[in-house]
């Protein structure tokens, strides 16, 4: 197997899929993680193979530590880990905080924050020169919501992305001398299926007037920034958050 392994959590659809395809084309063996939709994950793997790349689909819920440990153990069998794209994330139905149950909050924070922290921990254990690794790149998925707050829509989602920003800055500095770069992309409104979870029909189109460029972004446009952050072309960039938001934040 090749010696460049990239794990993309939630790599089966949307932004994660686009990043997985670009990493596959760049020569990484890609581990396409997913939670439920095996057909979509197989589709991403097939698309990478059709480009001449290598990929495997591995199911695992990032809200469960045991699933994360199994995911990284499976990746270890393919070669040394060089890239983690901490992408898996959810939004919930449009809601005010005073309508949110504890169960809703726990589910979202478990996936969007706890999962990202545990995946980053496992990546550092493998990439850090302190632990015998040879370095690597971690890219976190933030959101314009961490700047805007998502009032009346999902303040808990915005807060989870605020935590991703702090993970990026803090961990970036913590492991900067160990060969690991930690950065984030901060997407605005990107045309993927995540917006269906809000329960607002046509949300992406509705948002166009609030975006300086007057259009939504594509998953490919975010994936280009992710690929750059994984590449040597960003070799002096760490602890940084790159907005990909058409000027919105
Ligand atoms: P998406 O189209 O809904 O895709 C989500 C992906 O995450 C799917 O592959 C899904 O797999 C996986 N996933 C969901 N829950 C998971 C779990 N518990 N464990 C493992 N995988 C899980 O979402 P997207 O729009 O591409 O968003 C990707 C990331 O970008 C998220 O972190 C999101 O918050 C962030 N983001 C998106 C936008 C936007 O406008 N789209 C803007 C800012 C930030 P299954 O299908 O198997 O569930």
Boltz pocket constraint, residues with backbone or C-beta under 6 A from the ligand:
constraints:
  - pocket:
      binder: B
      contacts: [[A, 9], [A, 10], [A, 11], [A, 12], [A, 13], [A, 14], [A, 15], [A, 16], [A, 33], [A, 34], [A, 35], [A, 36], [A, 37], [A, 38], [A, 40], [A, 60], [A, 61], [A, 62], [A, 63], [A, 86], [A, 87], [A, 88], [A, 89], [A, 90], [A, 111], [A, 141], [A, 142], [A, 143], [A, 144], [A, 186], [A, 187], [A, 188], [A, 189], [A, 190], [A, 191], [A, 192], [A, 193], [A, 194], [A, 195]]
      max_distance: 6.0
